[in-house]
Amino acid sequence: MGLSFGTDLKGKVAVVTGAGGVLCGMFSKTLAEAGAKVAVLDLNEEAASAVAAEITAAGHIAKAYKTNVLERTSLEEVHAKVLAELGPCDILVNGAGGNNAKANTDKEYFELGDIEADTKSFFDLEQSGVEFVFNLNFLGTLLPCQIFAKDMIGREGCNILNISSMNAFTPLTKIPAYSGAKAAISNFTQWLAVHFSKVGIRVNAMAPGFFVTKQNEKLLFNEDGTPTARTAKILAATPMGRFGDAEELNGALLFLLNNDAAGFITGVVLPVDGGFSAYSGV
């Protein structure tokens, strides 16, 4: 890739949750290329191991750890291993998250007759699904901060980077739990930035616009590869008229973690969205 944007992370230990996925796997590789030793955390051990193997094959340092970000015991056990094998955490990227169909409505707008109809309306959302989505995104960020940020106290140049979303600015239709959870991430980022400001820990977030991942590709493309109606609406509302390329998130990642370039920046949520959040539709 060769895109470090002048960010030198040599001697740093970076912990990335959700690192078995497309975007956070890429973040892990980018941080390693910038010189960090990377702890690749994911519930899917096989996916985490594949990312770590790719990093080490490129001559960098990474180790994979199976981790459940919703279980404090799991996080504490992994934290102990990271401390022993890589060292104390300097950078925490909270990328674990996602949505679940149980927390989605079938339609964008509620209409008369939907309660009786064979459709999942707002009134049919399952509590367990809503709790899972909210917990995965919000608690799945808060708990890793509680465990790994303790390493950062009293040490210079430490950073927490959370992953918010366009949903946090304006909620998307059909996915109320995910939208609410990401709004909570943005708010928590600001809160934590203030809370840690006296001990030198910067806390920021990036808010990706629309990127094609394994989680959303079925919403964006039909089985034959043609774009869905939802894709047409997304692109019509994105002034740049396309989906983002995953690599286009690297600049925001490395900038926000660069203590020389962004040393006075904390508590921000940076959109990387092709203009989506700026466009009113008119």
C-alpha positions as CSV (number, residue, x, y, z in Angstrom):
1,M,0.0,0.0,0.0
2,G,2.8,2.4,0.9
3,L,0.4,5.1,2.4
4,S,1.6,6.0,5.8
5,F,0.9,9.8,5.3
6,G,4.0,10.5,7.4
7,T,2.6,8.8,10.5
8,D,5.3,6.8,12.3
9,L,3.9,4.3,14.8
10,K,7.2,2.5,15.5
11,G,7.3,1.3,19.1
12,K,3.5,1.6,19.4
13,V,1.1,-1.2,20.2
14,A,-2.2,-1.0,18.4
15,V,-5.3,-3.0,19.5
16,V,-8.0,-3.4,16.8
17,T,-11.4,-4.9,17.6
18,G,-13.5,-6.4,14.8
19,A,-10.2,-6.9,12.9
20,G,-11.3,-10.0,11.1
21,G,-13.7,-7.8,9.0
22,V,-12.9,-6.0,5.7
23,L,-12.4,-2.5,7.0
24,C,-10.8,-3.3,10.4
25,G,-8.6,-5.9,8.8
26,M,-7.4,-3.2,6.5
27,F,-6.9,-0.8,9.5
28,S,-4.8,-3.5,11.1
29,K,-2.6,-3.8,8.0
30,T,-2.2,-0.1,7.7
31,L,-1.2,0.4,11.3
32,A,1.4,-2.4,11.0
33,E,2.8,-0.8,7.8
34,A,3.1,2.4,9.8
35,G,5.3,0.5,12.3
36,A,2.9,-0.5,15.0
37,K,2.7,-4.0,16.6
38,V,-0.9,-5.0,16.1
39,A,-3.2,-7.1,18.2
40,V,-5.8,-8.4,15.9
41,L,-9.0,-9.0,17.9
42,D,-12.1,-10.7,16.6
43,L,-14.8,-13.2,17.7
44,N,-14.0,-15.1,14.5
45,E,-10.6,-16.5,15.3
46,E,-10.0,-17.9,11.8
47,A,-10.6,-14.4,10.3
48,A,-8.3,-12.7,12.8
49,S,-5.6,-15.3,12.2
50,A,-5.8,-14.7,8.5
51,V,-5.3,-11.0,8.9
52,A,-2.4,-11.5,11.3
53,A,-0.7,-13.9,9.0
54,E,-0.9,-11.5,6.1
55,I,0.7,-8.8,8.2
56,T,3.5,-11.0,9.4
57,A,4.1,-12.3,5.9
58,A,4.7,-8.7,4.9
59,G,7.4,-8.4,7.5
60,H,5.5,-6.6,10.2
61,I,4.4,-7.7,13.7
62,A,0.9,-8.9,14.6
63,K,-0.9,-11.5,16.7
64,A,-4.5,-12.7,16.5
65,Y,-6.7,-13.1,19.5
66,K,-10.2,-14.5,19.7
67,T,-12.2,-12.0,21.7
68,N,-15.8,-11.3,22.6
69,V,-16.1,-7.6,23.1
70,L,-19.3,-8.1,25.1
71,E,-17.6,-10.2,27.8
72,R,-15.4,-8.5,30.3
73,T,-13.7,-11.7,31.2
74,S,-12.8,-12.4,27.5
75,L,-11.3,-8.9,27.2
76,E,-9.4,-9.1,30.4
77,E,-7.8,-12.5,29.3
78,V,-6.9,-11.0,25.9
79,H,-5.5,-7.9,27.6
80,A,-3.2,-10.0,29.7
81,K,-1.9,-11.8,26.6
82,V,-1.4,-8.6,24.7
83,L,0.6,-7.1,27.6
84,A,2.8,-10.2,27.8
85,E,3.3,-10.7,24.0
86,L,3.3,-7.2,22.5
87,G,3.3,-4.7,25.4
88,P,0.9,-2.0,26.8
89,C,-1.7,-0.6,24.5
90,D,-0.9,2.8,22.9
91,I,-3.7,2.8,20.3
92,L,-7.2,1.3,20.6
93,V,-9.3,1.1,17.5
94,N,-12.9,0.1,18.4
95,G,-14.1,-1.4,15.2
96,A,-16.3,-4.3,16.4
97,G,-20.0,-3.7,15.6
98,G,-22.7,-4.4,13.1
99,N,-26.4,-4.8,12.6
100,N,-28.9,-7.7,12.8
101,A,-32.0,-8.4,10.8
102,K,-34.0,-8.9,14.0
103,A,-33.6,-5.2,14.7
104,N,-34.8,-4.0,11.2
105,T,-38.2,-3.0,9.8
106,D,-39.2,-4.4,6.4
107,K,-40.4,-1.1,5.1
108,E,-39.1,2.5,5.2
109,Y,-42.4,4.1,6.1
110,F,-45.2,2.8,8.4
111,E,-48.6,2.7,6.6
112,L,-52.1,1.9,7.7
113,G,-52.7,-1.8,7.7
114,D,-49.1,-2.7,8.4
115,I,-49.9,-4.1,11.9
116,E,-52.2,-6.6,10.3
117,A,-50.1,-7.3,7.2
118,D,-47.5,-9.9,6.9
119,T,-44.6,-7.4,7.3
120,K,-42.3,-6.6,10.1
121,S,-43.1,-3.1,11.3
122,F,-41.7,-1.0,14.1
123,F,-44.2,-2.7,16.5
124,D,-42.7,-6.1,15.6
125,L,-39.1,-5.5,16.4
126,E,-37.7,-8.1,18.7
127,Q,-36.3,-6.8,22.0
128,S,-33.5,-9.3,21.9
129,G,-32.5,-8.1,18.4
130,V,-32.5,-4.5,19.4
131,E,-30.5,-5.3,22.6
132,F,-28.0,-7.3,20.6
133,V,-27.3,-4.5,18.1
134,F,-27.1,-1.8,20.6
135,N,-24.9,-3.8,23.0
136,L,-22.6,-5.0,20.2
137,N,-21.9,-1.4,19.0
138,F,-22.1,0.6,22.2
139,L,-21.0,-1.8,25.0
140,G,-18.6,-3.4,22.4
141,T,-16.9,0.0,22.4
142,L,-17.2,1.0,26.0
143,L,-15.9,-2.3,27.5
144,P,-12.6,-2.4,25.4
145,C,-12.0,1.2,26.5
146,Q,-12.3,0.2,30.1
147,I,-9.9,-2.7,29.7
148,F,-7.2,-1.3,27.4
149,A,-7.3,2.5,28.2
150,K,-5.9,1.7,31.6
151,D,-2.6,1.0,29.8
152,M,-2.6,4.6,28.5
153,I,-2.8,6.4,31.8
154,G,0.3,8.4,32.4
155,R,1.9,7.7,29.0
156,E,2.2,10.2,26.3
157,G,0.8,10.0,22.8
158,C,-2.0,7.4,23.4
159,N,-5.2,7.4,21.3
160,I,-8.6,5.9,21.1
161,L,-10.3,5.8,17.8
162,N,-14.0,4.8,17.6
163,I,-15.9,3.9,14.5
164,S,-19.2,5.8,14.1
165,S,-21.3,6.0,11.0
166,M,-23.4,8.2,8.8
167,N,-26.3,6.9,10.7
168,A,-25.1,8.9,13.7
169,F,-25.7,12.2,11.8
170,T,-29.0,11.2,10.1
171,P,-30.6,7.8,10.8
172,L,-31.2,5.6,7.8
173,T,-34.6,4.0,7.3
174,K,-35.2,0.4,8.4
175,I,-32.3,0.2,11.0
176,P,-33.3,2.1,14.1
177,A,-31.2,0.1,16.6
178,Y,-28.0,0.4,14.5
179,S,-28.6,4.1,13.9
180,G,-29.2,4.8,17.6
181,A,-26.2,2.8,18.6
182,K,-23.9,4.7,16.3
183,A,-25.3,8.0,17.5
184,A,-24.4,6.8,21.0
185,I,-20.8,6.0,19.8
186,S,-20.4,9.6,18.5
187,N,-21.7,11.0,21.8
188,F,-19.5,8.6,23.8
189,T,-16.5,9.7,21.8
190,Q,-17.1,13.3,22.9
191,W,-17.7,12.3,26.5
192,L,-14.6,10.2,26.7
193,A,-12.5,12.9,25.0
194,V,-13.4,15.3,27.8
195,H,-13.1,12.7,30.5
196,F,-9.6,11.7,29.5
197,S,-8.4,15.2,28.5
198,K,-6.4,15.7,31.7
199,V,-4.4,12.5,31.3
200,G,-3.3,13.1,27.7
201,I,-5.4,10.5,25.9
202,R,-7.0,11.8,22.7
203,V,-10.3,10.2,21.7
204,N,-11.8,10.7,18.2
205,A,-14.0,8.8,15.8
206,M,-14.4,8.5,12.1
207,A,-17.8,8.2,10.5
208,P,-17.6,6.2,7.2
209,G,-20.1,6.8,4.6
210,F,-21.0,3.9,2.3
211,F,-18.4,1.2,1.6
212,V,-19.2,-2.2,0.4
213,T,-18.5,-4.9,3.0
214,K,-19.6,-8.5,3.7
215,Q,-22.2,-7.2,6.1
216,N,-24.0,-4.9,3.7
217,E,-23.4,-6.3,0.2
218,K,-26.7,-8.2,0.1
219,L,-28.5,-4.9,0.8
220,L,-26.6,-3.1,-1.9
221,F,-26.5,-5.6,-4.7
222,N,-28.9,-8.3,-6.0
223,E,-27.7,-11.9,-6.5
224,D,-27.0,-11.2,-10.2
225,G,-24.7,-8.3,-9.2
226,T,-27.1,-5.5,-10.2
227,P,-27.6,-2.6,-7.7
228,T,-30.6,-2.7,-5.5
229,A,-33.1,0.2,-5.2
230,R,-31.4,1.1,-1.9
231,T,-28.1,1.5,-3.7
232,A,-29.7,3.9,-6.2
233,K,-31.0,6.0,-3.3
234,I,-27.6,6.0,-1.5
235,L,-25.7,7.1,-4.6
236,A,-28.3,9.7,-5.4
237,A,-27.7,11.2,-1.9
238,T,-23.8,11.0,-2.2
239,P,-22.6,14.0,-4.2
240,M,-19.5,12.2,-5.4
241,G,-21.9,9.6,-6.9
242,R,-20.1,6.4,-5.8
243,F,-19.2,4.1,-2.9
244,G,-16.0,4.7,-1.1
245,D,-13.0,2.5,-1.6
246,A,-11.8,1.0,1.7
247,E,-8.3,2.5,1.3
248,E,-9.9,5.9,1.3
249,L,-10.4,5.5,5.1
250,N,-6.7,5.2,5.7
251,G,-6.0,8.9,5.6
252,A,-8.5,9.7,8.3
253,L,-7.2,6.8,10.4
254,L,-3.5,7.8,10.2
255,F,-4.2,11.5,10.5
256,L,-6.3,11.2,13.7
257,L,-3.6,8.9,15.3
258,N,-0.7,11.2,14.3
259,N,0.2,13.0,17.4
260,D,2.2,15.6,15.5
261,A,-0.5,16.4,12.9
262,A,-3.5,16.0,15.2
263,G,-2.2,16.6,18.6
264,F,-4.7,19.3,19.5
265,I,-7.7,17.3,18.0
266,T,-9.9,15.4,20.4
267,G,-13.6,14.7,20.6
268,V,-14.3,15.0,16.8
269,V,-16.3,12.6,14.6
270,L,-14.8,12.9,11.1
271,P,-17.0,12.0,8.2
272,V,-15.5,10.1,5.3
273,D,-18.5,10.0,3.1
274,G,-18.2,11.5,-0.3
275,G,-20.3,14.5,0.8
276,F,-23.3,12.4,2.0
277,S,-23.6,14.2,5.4
278,A,-23.4,17.7,3.7
279,Y,-26.1,17.1,1.1
280,S,-29.7,18.1,1.8
281,G,-31.1,16.4,-1.2
282,V,-31.7,19.7,-3.0
